[in-house]
C-alpha cells in the first residue's frame, strides 16, 4: 500500500463553480480523492464568503489526488477542458468574477508541459472561434472549502442538477463537447 500511495499525484483545476467540477473526475478509475477549495490567491485560509467577495485573489478549484499509472494526467486534462468554456475570461456561465475564472495549476514541470500542449492543441483545433482564455499557473497552497461544499453533487443531488442546468453549463457542454 505504501508503494502505491507514493505514486499518487495531485492535479488542480479551476473551472468556475467547484460543485460542478467534482463529479466528472470523481467517477473515474484511479481517482482517489477530489476536494473542492480555493487556490491562487494571497489570503490564508479564506472562507467561501471572502473568496466570493473577490478580495482574496483565489479561484474556486478542485484538487484531485490520482494514480497516474491508472489515470494519466493527459486524461485529466481532457476531462477538464470538456467541463468548461475555455474562451471566457470573466468567469464561467452565469458565475462572473475572478474567483470563477478557469486555470490549470501545475504541480511539476511535466504537468506544465502537458497542460500547455493540451491548450495549444485546443487552440489549433478550431473548436472555438475565440481565443482560449484559461491560464496555466504554478500551483500554490490549496485551501479546502467548507465541509458543506465537499461532494455537493452527492449531498444535494437535486439542487446540484438544477444549478448545473440553470447556470448554462449543462447546455454549453452538450453543444460544444458531446
TAKA-V596859 format. One record per residue. N is the residue number from 1. SS is DSSP state (h for helix, s for strand, l for the rest). BURIAL is # if it has 24 or more other ideal C-beta (glycine too) atoms within 12 Angstrom, else .. D_CENTER is the distance of its C-alpha to the mean C-alpha in Angstrom with 2 decimals. Layout:
# TAKA-V596859
N:SS:BURIAL:D_CENTER
N:SS:BURIAL:D_CENTER
This chain:
# TAKA-V596859
1:l:.:27.88
2:h:.:27.68
3:h:.:27.54
4:h:.:24.63
5:h:.:22.83
6:h:.:23.36
7:h:.:21.51
8:s:#:18.19
9:s:#:15.45
10:s:#:12.18
11:s:#:8.93
12:s:#:6.31
13:s:#:3.08
14:s:#:3.53
15:s:#:4.16
16:l:#:7.25
17:l:#:8.54
18:l:#:6.80
19:h:#:9.72
20:h:#:8.69
21:h:#:5.47
22:h:#:7.93
23:h:#:10.80
24:h:#:9.98
25:h:#:9.36
26:h:#:11.95
27:l:.:14.60
28:l:#:14.79
29:l:.:17.65
30:l:#:17.21
31:s:#:14.18
32:s:#:15.77
33:s:#:13.41
34:s:#:10.02
35:s:#:10.19
36:s:#:8.90
37:s:#:9.91
38:s:#:10.55
39:s:#:10.83
40:l:#:12.45
41:l:#:15.40
42:l:.:18.97
43:l:.:19.71
44:l:.:20.06
45:l:.:19.02
46:l:#:17.95
47:l:.:18.27
48:h:#:16.29
49:h:.:19.26
50:h:.:19.29
51:h:#:15.70
52:h:#:16.49
53:l:.:19.72
54:l:.:18.02
55:l:.:20.28
56:l:#:18.10
57:l:#:16.04
58:l:#:12.91
59:s:#:9.54
60:s:#:7.87
61:s:#:5.00
62:s:#:5.03
63:s:#:7.67
64:s:#:8.97
65:s:#:12.71
66:s:#:14.09
67:s:#:17.44
68:l:#:17.41
69:l:.:20.87
70:l:.:19.74
71:l:#:16.30
72:l:#:16.01
73:h:#:13.13
74:h:.:14.09
75:h:#:13.44
76:h:#:9.87
77:h:#:9.52
78:h:#:11.49
79:h:#:9.47
80:h:#:6.29
81:h:#:8.95
82:l:#:10.64
83:l:#:8.34
84:l:#:8.57
85:l:#:11.68
86:l:#:11.38
87:l:#:14.80
88:l:#:14.32
89:l:.:14.75
90:l:.:15.45
91:s:#:12.49
92:s:#:11.31
93:l:#:14.21
94:l:.:16.43
95:s:#:14.26
96:s:.:15.64
97:l:#:15.57
98:h:#:13.96
99:h:#:11.82
100:h:#:10.04
101:l:#:9.79
102:s:#:7.30
103:s:#:7.32
104:s:#:7.24
105:s:#:9.00
106:s:#:11.71
107:l:#:13.90
108:l:.:16.95
109:h:.:18.81
110:h:.:18.21
111:h:#:14.41
112:h:.:15.17
113:h:.:17.71
114:h:#:15.70
115:h:#:12.77
116:h:.:15.60
117:h:.:17.47
118:h:#:14.86
119:h:#:14.39
120:h:.:18.21
121:h:.:18.70
122:h:#:16.66
123:h:.:18.67
124:h:.:21.87
125:h:.:21.36
126:l:.:22.46
127:l:.:20.09
128:l:.:19.48
129:l:.:22.37
130:l:.:20.48
131:l:.:19.00
132:l:#:15.38
133:l:#:14.14
134:l:#:10.76
135:s:#:11.69
136:s:#:11.81
137:s:#:12.62
138:s:.:14.18
139:l:#:12.48
140:l:#:14.51
141:l:#:15.10
142:s:#:12.39
143:s:#:13.95
144:s:#:13.36
145:l:#:13.63
146:l:.:16.89
147:h:.:17.89
148:h:.:18.03
149:h:#:14.25
150:l:#:13.77
151:l:#:13.89
152:h:#:14.57
153:h:#:14.87
154:h:.:17.62
155:h:.:19.36
156:l:.:19.57
157:h:.:19.37
158:h:.:21.49
159:h:.:19.81
160:h:#:16.34
161:h:.:17.87
162:h:.:19.69
163:h:#:16.77
164:h:#:14.67
165:h:.:17.91
166:h:.:19.16
167:l:#:16.21
168:l:#:16.75
169:h:#:13.45
170:h:#:15.47
171:h:.:18.22
172:h:#:16.20
173:h:#:14.61
174:h:.:18.17
175:h:.:19.76
176:h:#:17.64
177:l:.:16.09
178:l:.:18.47
